[in-house]
Amino acid sequence: MNLAQTAGQRKHPRVDLSWSVLMLTPEGKMVGKTENISCGGAYIRCSTLLSKNDLFTMTIQTPNREPLHIGAEVIWIDIPSPAGRLA
């Protein structure tokens, strides 16, 4: 399933935002950036691959506001192909 396929299935509209994220995962701390966010979820890009259904906590650094501390679950994963396209 890719972003184009899921866009029409979303319950909440997404907004493109690039905010820094600190994630505390079963594998340890990692950093990432939001690609987009909604009331029901966020697309976060990071360099370390998490597993589907992993539970973790994250802190999203928002501009001009207090950081957001959120519990999260990995719902889906996109893996870039060697050519840089999403698989």
HELIX and SHEET records of a PDB file:
HELIX    1   1 LEU A    3  ALA A    7  1                                   5    
SHEET    1   A 5 VAL A  15  ASP A  16  0                                        
SHEET    2   A 5 GLY A  28  ILE A  37 -1                                        
SHEET    3   A 5 SER A  20  THR A  25 -1                                        
SHEET    4   A 5 LEU A  55  ILE A  60 -1                                        
SHEET    5   A 5 LEU A  68  GLU A  73 -1                                        
SHEET    1   B 3 VAL A  15  ASP A  16  0                                        
SHEET    2   B 3 GLY A  28  ILE A  37 -1                                        
SHEET    3   B 3 ALA A  42  CYS A  46 -1                                        
END                                                                             
